[in-house]
Amino acid sequence: MTETAPPLLPVPAAPPEPGASGRLLARAALLTAVLTLAGALLGLLRDQAFAHVFGADTDTDAFLIAWTVPEVAATLLIEDGLAFVLVPAFSLALVKRGAPGPDPVRALVAATLPRLTLALTAGAAVLIAAAPAVVAVLAPGLPRADLAVDCTRLTATCVFTFGLAGYCSAALRGHGRFLAPASIYVAYNVGIIALLLLLGGAWGVRAAAAGVACGGVLMVLVQLPALWRSWRRRERPAVPAARREPGDGAAGALRLALVAPIVVFALSRQTQVLIERFLAAPLPAGAISHLNYAQKVAQMPMVLSLMLCTVTFPVIARALAAGDTERARRRVESDLIVAGTIVLLGASVVVACAPQIIQLLFQRGAFAGHDTAATAAVMRVYALGLLGQTLVGVLARSYFSEARPLWFPACAMLAGLATTAVTGAFAVPAWGAPGIAGANALGITLTALLLLWGSGRRRTALSVRWVGGQLARLVVAACGATAAAWWGAAASSSPVLATAVGAFAAAVTFTIVARLLRVREFCLLFRPVTRKLWHAR
C-alpha cells in the first residue's frame, strides 16, 4: 500500500507566528544557527585547549566529575527544564497581553523571578557544602577525590547563574527574540577558555572549574540588555480576544502539577551521563575523559539539528495557546524530518571519519595516539544514538509546549534510563567504555520510539506512520552516506584531507539517496534551487 503524506508545509513556508512574518522567522533561525555554531566551535576549542594542556589522566577525570554539575544544570535550567515551563508560560502571557487589567507578562515575572532566585541561591549553597558527598556518590573510588571536590565547589556556582540565564533565555524566546539567548554559549565558552589559558599552569584543572563559574556570569550579563528592552515594551495582543483560551492567567501555568513532570524528564535525561560516569569510574585512568571527548564531538550534529527547534518552540507554544492545533502539528512534523536529516548526515560523517576527526581536533600535547584510538572507538558507538537524541529533543518540546501536566515523556525517559543502566552494567565487563556508549544509544533510542508512538495520541495528533516512514528513508540514506564517507576517508593518510573527502562523499551520497527515496522535506529544501536551474535553461 502506498503511504499518503499528510499536508505538510516546508520549513521556509511554515505559517508564521501571529505578528511575525515568515521572513523574520527564517532570519531568527539563521542567526540562531550562526551563534549556535559559534558556541559549539568555541566548545570544541575549549575541549582542545583542555586536552592539550591536561591530556586524559586522573586529574582530568576528577574535573569531569565536577563538570557533571554544569551539565545537569544546563539541561535542567537552560535547555530543557525551565525552557519547557517558561516558554509556554510567556507565550500564553503574550497571547493575553492587551486585555484590560494588569500586564500578564509583568505579573508572571513578579510571581516567578523572586522565588526562583531564592531557590537557586539555596541550591548552589547546599551543593557547595555537600560537594564531598556528591563526589563520593558520583564516582566512588575516584583516585583524586579531593581535587574533584575542589572543582565541584567552583562549578556549583553555575546552579545560580545558569538558572538566571535560563530564565532570561526563556523569557526572550517567548517574546520572539533569539539573538541574545543564542549567544550565551559563546560567552560561556569564552569565560572558560580565558581562565584556562591564563591560570591553567598555576591552578591546574581548577582553572577550568573557575572558568565555568566565570562563564555562567557572562551568560546572564549578555542577555540583560535585550531582556530589559523586551519587558519595558508593551506589545499589542498577539491574537484576537475571541481566540484566547480561558484560564487563570499565565502564572497559573507554573503550578507544581506542570513543573514536576518536566523536572523529572530533564533530570532523567541528564542522569544518563551520571550513569555513564558511575560505570566508567572503575575503568582504567582516562576512560571518563575518553567518554567525555567522544560525546562532545559526536553530539555536534545533534546540536546543529536542534537549533531549528529553539526558534520554532515558541511558535508552537503560541499556536497552541491560541487554539491552532493544526499549525502546531504541521510545524512539529516538519521539524522532525528536517532535524532528522541534519543529524543523520552528521552521524554518517562521525561514524566514518571518527579517528581522523579526533586526531585532527585533539591529538597534540598530552593527548596521545592511544587516546585518539580509544576516543574514536567510543564516538562511533555514541553516534548510533544521535537520531534518538534528536527525536527526543524535538518531541519533548512539542509535548511540553501544551502547558499542561504530561507525565508520559518523563515515564518514557525513565524507561530509557533503566535500559541504559541495565545494559551498561552487563556491557562494561566485556566492552569497557564502548559498551557504556552502546547502552546510552540503546536507552535514548527506546525513549525516542516511545515518545514518537505517544505523539500520535495527543492533542496535536502527529501522523506517526508517515513521520516514521520518512525517518526510515533518511536512515537508509545515512547508511549509504556512511559507506561512501568511509571509502573517501580511507583514500588519504592526512586527517584534514580524509575528513574533507569523507564529508563530501557523505553529503553527495546522502543527497542522491534521499532524493531518490523522495523524502518530502528534503526535496522541498531543493525546490527553489531546481526551479532556478530550470528557468536558466
N, C-alpha and C positions, 0 to 999 in steps of 0.2 A: 504494500500500500504506500502510495506517495504521501510524504508529510506536507501539510499545508502550513506555511509560516503565517503567524498572526500579523496583523498590520503593525509594523514597527517603523518608527521614524529613525533615520540616520542621526548620528551624533550631532553633526553641524546643524541639522534642521529640527532638532528636538524642540518642542514647544517651550518657549521661554517662561521664566518666572514672571508673574504679573508685574508690570512696571519696569521690566528689563528686557532688552532686545536679545535675539539670538547672537548678534554680533558681540554684545557685551559679555555674554556667557562664554563664547569662544575665546574672547580676549582674556577673560579671567582664567580659563583653562590653560591658555598659553603661558600667562605669567606664572601661574602655579607650577606648571611643568618646568619652566626655566629655573625658578627658585628652588623647587624640589630637587631638580637635577644638580643644581649648585650645592645644595646642602648635602646631597648624597656623595658628590665628588669630594667635598670637604671632609665628609665622614671617612671616605677611603684614604684621603691624605692623612687624617688623624690616625687611622689604623696603621698606615705605612710608617709614619713617624714613630708610633709606639713600637711596632715590630722592629724597626731599625735600631732604636735605642735600647730596647729591653729584650727582644727576641721572644722566646717561648720557654719559660722556666717556672720555678716555684714562685718567684716574685710576681710574675705576670698572672699566674693562676690566682694568687692572693688578691690582686687588684680586680680580676674579673669576677670574683665572688662579690666584692663591693660594687662592681658595675651592675650587679643584679638589681640594686636599688633604683638607679635611674631607668633601667629597662622596664621594671614593673611600674614605676611612677609615670613614665611616658605613656605606657599602654593604658593605665587607669585614669590618668589626669589630663592627657593631651589627645591621644589618638583615638581611644575607644570610649572609656567610661564617661567622663564629663561631656565629651562631644555628643555622645548618644543621648544624654539627658538634656543638655542646654541648647543645642542647635534646634531641635523641635520646639523647645520652650520659647526661645527667642522668635522663632518663625511664627508661632501662634500669637505671641505678643504683638508682632508687627502686623499680622492679619487683623487684629482687633484695634490697632492704633488708629486714632482719628475719631473713635466713638466718644460720646460725652463722658466726662469724668476724668480721673487721673490717667496719666500716661502709663499704659501697661508695661512698657519696656523699663521705665524708671522704677515702677513698682516691683518688677521682677528683680532688678538689680538690688534694690533696697532689702528685699526679702531673702536674698540668697548670698550676696557677696560677704557681708559681715560674718555670717555663720560659717561660711566656707573658710574664710581667713582664719578664724579661731580654730577650726578643726584641723586645718593644715599645720598651723603652728604647733598644736598639741601633738600631732602625728610625727612631725620632724623631731620634736624634743624627746618623745618616747623612743624613737628609733635610734637616736644618738646615745641615749642611756643604755639601751638594750643591745648595742652592737655586738658585744661578746656572745650573747646567746644567739643572735641572728646568725653569726658566722658558724657557730657550733651546729646549728640546725641545717644550714645550707650545705656545709662541706665538712662533715665530721672527719677528723684525722688529717686535715689540711696541714702541710709542713709549716707554713708561715701564717699561722692563725693570728698572731699579734699584728702583723702587717695588714692582714685583711680587716681587722678591727679598726685600725687607724684610718684606712681608706673608706671603710663603711661610715665612719663618723663624719668624714668630709662629704661623701656623696649623699648622706641623709638630708642635707640641707635642700636638696632638689625636691623633696616632698612638698616643701612650702613654695619654692619658686616655680616648679612645674605645674602645681595646682593653679597658681595665679596666671601662668602663661596659658594653660588650657582654658581657663575661664575667658580670658581675653580673646583667644582664638575662636572659641565657640560663639561668643557674642559678635565678633566681627563677621564671621561666616554667616551667622543668622541674618546679619544686615546686608549680605551680599558683597562684602569687602574681603578680598582674598590675598592682597599683596603682602600686608604685614604678617598675617598668620603663616604664609608660605615661607617667610624669611626667617622664622625662628630657629630652624636648624642650621642655617648659615651662621647666625650669631652664636649659637651654642657651640658649634664646632670650632669657630674662631677662638672662643674663650679657652677651650681645651688645648688646642694646638699652641696657642700663645704661651700658656703656663707650662706646657710640656717641654717646649723648646727653651724657655727661659730658666726653668727650675729643675728640669729633669736630671741634670748632672748632680745637683746638690741634694734634692729630695727623693730621687728615685721615682718609683711608681706613685708615690704620694702626690707628686706634681700633677699627674693626670687626674687624680681624685679631686685635688683642689681646682683643676680646670673645669670639672663637672659643676662644682659649686659656682664658679665664676660664670660659666656658660648659662646656667639657669637664671641668673640675674639678668644677663643680656637678653634672654628670651622674653622676659617681661618688658624690659625697657624699650625694645624695638617696636612693641605694639601699642604702647601708651598713647602716642600722638594720634594715631588713627582711631583708637577707641574713644578718646576724648571728643574728637570731631563727630563721631557717629552718635554719641549719646547727647551731644548738645543740639543736634539737628532733629527737629520733629517732622517726621515724614507724613505724607498723606496715607490714608488707609490703603493696604495692599489690594483688597478686594471689596466689592460692594457689600454693604451691610447684610443684604439678603443671603449671601453665601457663607456668612460666618456661622460656625458651629456653636451651639450653646455650651456653656461651661462656666466654671467658677474663676476664670482668669488664667493667664499663663503661669502664674506662680503655682497653681494647683497641679501643673504637670510635673512638679518636682516632689510629689508626695513619695513616701517611703515605698509604697507598693510598686511604683515605677522604677525607683532608683535601685532597689535590691536586686532584681534580675540582671540589670545592666552591670552592677558591681560584680556579681557572681560570674557573669560571662567574661568580663575583662580580666578578672583575677585568674579565672580558669585558663584563659588563653595564654597569659604570661607564665602561668605555673608550668607550662611545658618546658620553658627554659630552665626553671628551677629543678625540674626532674632530670633534665639532661646533665646539669652540673652536679647534682647529687650522685647520679650514676657514674659520672666521669671522675669524681674525686679520688677513688681508689686506683685509677689507672695510672700509668707512668707519667712523670712530670711533663707538662706541656699539652696533655690531652685536652684540658679545658680550653687552653689557648687555641689549639687547632680547631676545636668545635666553634669557638667564637669567630675566628677569622673566616672560616668556611661559611658560617651562617650569614655574616655581614655581607660578603661578596655575593653569595647565592641569592640573597633577598633583594638585590638591586633591581632585577626585573619586576619583582612584586611591588616595590616602592613606586616605580615608574607607572605600573599599571593602575595603581590605586589613586594616583593623583587626579584622575578624572572624577572619581567618586567624591573627592574632597570638595570639588566645585558643585557637583550635582546633588549632594546630600541635602543642602538647604533647599534646593529646587524641589526635591521630592517631599521634604517636610512641609514646605509651604503649599504644595499641591494637595497633600492630604489634609492639612489644616483647613484648606478652602473647599474640601469635599471632592476634589477632582482626582478620583482613584484611577481613571483610565490613563491620564497623562503620567501619573506616578508609575503605573505598571509598565508603560512603554519605555520610560526612562530607565527603569531597573533592568529590563530585558536587554536593552541596548548596551547598558554599562557592563553587563555580564559578558557579552560577546566581545566587546572592544577590549576590556581588561584581560579576558582570556587570550585574545590574540597577542597582546603585548607580552604577557608573562610567558606564554608558551614559546614564542620566538626567542625571548631572552633565555629561557631554560635550555633550549636546544644548544645555544652557544655555550652556556655554562657547563653542560654535560660534556660536550665535545672538546672544549678548549680549557678544561679546568687546570691541568698542570701549567700550561702556558700563561694563563691569567694570574695564577698565584705566583709564579716565577717573576712575571712582569711587575706585579704590584708589591710583593713583599720580600723576595729573595735578595737581601742585602744586609750588611751589618751582622747582627746577632741571629738573624733568621736564615738558617742554613738549608741545604738541599733536602735533607731528610724531613725538615719541617714542611717544605713545599709539597713533597710526595704525600705526607700524612694529611695535610690540609686539603689537597686536591681530591684525595680519595673520599674524604668526608663530604666535600662540597658536591661531588657528583650525586651522592645519595640524597643530600638535602634537596637538590633540585627536583627530585621526583615529587616532592610535596608542594612545589611552588603554585601549581594550579589550585590545589586545595586551599592554600593560604589566601590566594587572591579571591576565590569564590566566597570564603568566609568573610573577608573584609567587605566585599560588595553586598552580600546578602545580609550581614549584620546591620549595615546602615539602613537597608530597606526595611528590616524588621523594626528597628527602634525609631525610625522616623515617624511611626504612627503615634508616638507619645502616649502609649497606654501599656499597662503591665503585660509583659510577654516572657514567660519562663522557658518556652521551647528552645530559644537559642542557647540559654545557659545550660539546659539539660543536654543538648547536642554537644556543646563544648566539653561538658563533664564526661560524656561518653567517649569522646576522642581522647581526653586526658587520661582516662582509665586505660584505654587501648595503648597509648604511648608508654605509660608506666609499666604495664604488664609485659608488653612486647620488649621494651628496653631491658627489663630485668633478665629476661631469657636471652636476649641477643648480645649483651655486653660480654659474657664469658667467652663466647665464640668469636665475635667480630669486633669487639672493642668500640672505639669511637664511631666508626661507620655504622655499627649496629644501633647506636643511640640515634643517629641521624635517620636511619631507616624507620625506627619506631616513631619518630616525630612525623615523618612523611605519612606513615600509615594512619596515625591518630588524627592528623588535621584533614586528611582526605575523607575519613569517615565522617568527621564533623561537617565538611562541605556537602557531602551527599545527603546527610540528614537535613541540613538547612535548605538545600535545593528541593528536596521532597516536600518539606513542610511549607515552602513558599507557594505552592500551588493551592494551599487550603487557607490562605489568608485573605485579608480584605482586598489586597491588590490582585490576588489570584494569578500568579505568573503562569505562562504556558510552559510547564516543566518539560514536557515531552519535546517541544520544539527547541527550547534552550539546550536541553541535553543532547539533542541531535547535532546542533550547531557546534557545541563544545567537542563532541566526539570527532567531528570532521577536523576541527583545529588540532586535536591530539594526533590524528593521522598526519596532518601537515607538519607537526612538530617532530614526529618520528623521522619523516623524510629529511627534514632540515638538519636534525642531529646527525644522521648518517653522512649527509653532504659536508657538514662542518667538520666532522671527524676526519673525513678524507682530505679536506682542504688544509686542516691544521697539521696533518702528518707530512705535508709537502715541503715544510721548511723547519730548520732547526732554530731559527730566530723566534723568540716568543712574541715579539711585536708583529712580525710578518705572518706567523702561524695564526695568531688571534685574528688579525685583519682578514686573512684569506678565509678562515673558518667562518667568521661572522658574515662576510659577503656571500659565501656559498649557502649559509643557512637562510639569509634573507631572500635570496633568489629562489631557492627551492621552496621555502615556506609560501612565498607569494604565488608561485606557479600552482602548487598543490591546492592551496586554499581557494584560488580562483577556479580551478578545475572542479573542486568539490562544491562550489557555489555557496560558500559561507556568506550569508547575506550582508552582514555589517561590514565584512572585509571588502566585499565587492563594492559597496556603496562608498567606501573611502576612495576608491579609484575612479568612480564615475566622473567627477569633474575633469580628471586628467585625460581619461579616454575620450571624453566629449570634445575637449580642446584639440586632441590629436586628430579626431575625425574631421572637425571643421577645417583643420590646417591642410588637409589632403588636397 
